[in-house]
Amino acid sequence: MKDIFYIECPCTSFPRSFARDYKETYLYPPPSTIYGFLLSLVGEEDLTVHLSVKLAIGVIGNSPPISRIVRKQRHHKFSKTHLGTYSSSQFSKPNLQELLTDLQVVLKLDSSEESVNLKLDERVAIALSTPEQITRFGGLSLGESWSLINGIRKYRTEDGKIKWLFRDNRGLIGLPIWIDRQTNQGIFQRFSLIENEDFNEKCWTEIKPSEVAKPKKSRSSKKK
């Protein structure tokens, strides 16, 4: 059985893809967010280095409570040029945002399908055992940059029972697996939650890039 890691995050938010002024949050950490978190942990800036890694995500305890706050956020879309300096008085306004508190996440890694020599599970093990060997910058966050975690370590049985997310096409939990930063298109998967500690192959989610839809060719005019 592969190592299980435990992450404790006191406050975070996973804004839904369609969220605009009112920033709703996913109730569970998306695989795309966990993947970015692990890359940040090992100090990797290239999102494509560890593609094909498989993640299994679970939570401990009840669903984290949702809080709602008012935050002042900038909206550059209101600018006609989208360039230059945007003063807070002109391009900021208060918006509501949902937050998750007391989130406890567990995860497993399977790097057997990766093509690189030093795989992600090996780099995570190095980062946790000998952190002086890695080079990274900034705080370690889960979600947005302000959502600093309390820490990451090996899971212990006394941490509590794990409820794993498993792939289920009829599940009520929809989460992004990959988001293309250039096109804002992505791959989404539906999940359900296992109410006990049983783990199966459906708990694995492969991280892979989305296939950008190719533009349809226009029909050629008929020859006279």
N, C-alpha and C positions, 0 to 999 in steps of 0.2 A: 504493500500500500504506500503510495507516494505521500510525501510530507504534506500536512495541512497547516496553513498559516492563518494566524488570527490577527485581525486589524480592529482597533478600537478608535472610533471617530466620534467626538463629542457633539459636533454640529457640522452639517454639510447640506448640500443641495445638488440634485441631478436634474437640471432644467429639461423639460420635455422638448422635443424637437419642434413642436408647433407653438411653444410658448412665446408670447410677445410681451405686451405690457404687464400682464399678470403671469409671473413666472412660476408655473406649476412644476412640481418635481416628480420624477419617478420614485416609487416607494422603495425600490431595490436598486443596488448599484449595477448599471449596465456593463456588459462585457467590454465594450469599447472604453469605458472609463477605467475599469480595472486594468486593462492592457496598458493604457497611458500611465496609470499609477505605477505599474511595475517597471515601465521604461524609465520613469522619473527616479524610481528607487535605485536602479543600477546606473543611472547617469547616461542613458542613451537618448539622443535627440532625433534619430532617424526612425520614423514610425514603421518603416518597411523591413527593418532588420530581422525581426522575429516573427514574421508572418508564418502562419500554419501552426502556431502554438495553440494548444487546447487549454481552456480554462474551465474550472468548475467552481461555482459561486454558491455560497450558502449564508444563512443568517442565524443568529442565536437570539433566543427570546422572542417576545411578541413583536409585532410590526412596530417600527419606531414611530413615535408620535410626530405629527406635523404641526409646526408653528407657522404663523404668518406675520411677517414684518413689513414695514414700509422702508424702502431704500431709495435713495436718490441716484438715478442712473443717467448716463449720457446717451443721447440719441443722435448720432451723426447723420442718420438718414434724413433728418430735417434740413440738413445743409444742402444747398443747390450744387455746390462744387465738390463736397466730400473731401476737401483738402484744407490744409492750414490748421490753425489753432482754434479750438472750439471752447468758447467761454462757458463756464458752468451756468451763468445766468440765462444764456440763450438756448443751450442744448441739453439741459438737465431738467428732469422732472421726477417727482416721487412715484414709485411703482410698488405694487405688492409682490412679495416673493415668499414662496413656501420653503421651509427648512425642515430637515430631519434631525432629531436629537437622539443621543445615546445609541448610535448605530454600531452594532457588532457584526463584523463580516468575517467569514472564513473562505479560503480559496485553496484550490489544488492546481498544479501545473503538470502538463504533459508536453514535453518538447521533443518527443520521438520523431515527429514529422518535420521538424525544422531542418533547413539546409545549411545553416551556418555551423562553423566549428565549435564556437563557444555558445552554447544554447542558453535560453533565458532562465531555465530552472537552475543551471549551474551558476549563472551570474547572480541570481537572487540568493543562492546559498552563500556565495562569496560576500555579498553585500551584508548579510546578516551575521556571518561568522567573523569576517575580517573587514569591517567597513573602511579601514584605512587604505584598502587596495582599490577602491573605486573613486571616481572623480565626478562630482555632481554639484549643483548649485541650487539655492533656494530651499524653502521649506518643503516637507513631504506632505502633499495634500491629496485628499480623496474627493474628487469633484472639482469645484472651483478653487482658485489659487488660495483663497482665504481659509479653506476648509482643512486646516492642519489636523493630522491624526495624533493620537496619544502615543502610538507605537505599533510595530509589527513584530511578531514572534511566532514560534511554533505553537500550534493549538494544544491545549491541555484538556483532558476530560472534565476537569472541574469548571471549565469555562461555560459549560452548558450543552444541551442537546442542539445538534445542527439540523436545520431545515434546508435541504438542498433545492436549488432551482433546477428543473429538468425541462428539456425541450418538449413542448406539447403544442401542436398546431391548433388545438382548441382551447389552449390556456388563456387566462384572462390577463396575464402579465406580458405586455409587449415591451421589449427593450432593444436598443440599437447594438449591433455587433461591430459595425464599422461605419464611419462617416467620412466621406471624401471631402477634404477641406477646400478643394477647388470648386467642386460642383454642388456641395451640400447634399449630395445624394448618398444613400447608405443602404445597408442591409439590416433588416430587423427580424427578430425571432420572437415567437410567443413561448411563454414558459408557464409552468405550474409549480407549486411548492410542495415538496415532500414533507409530511408532518412527522417524520421520524428520521433516524440516522442512516437508513438504508441508502446505499449509493449504487447507481447503475450507470451504464454507458450513455444514457440520455442526458446525464448531468454535464457531459463534456460539450463545450462550444468552441468551435474552431474560429480563430481570428483570421479573416481573409478580406482582401479589399473588395469593394463593390464593383460590379461591372457597369461602367457608364453606358447608358443607353445610346446607341448610335442614331444619328438623325435619319429619318426615313427619306429615301430617295423620292424625288418628285417624279410623277409619271410623265414620261416623254409624250409630247404631242403626236397625235397620229399623223402619219404621212398622207398627204393628199394624193 
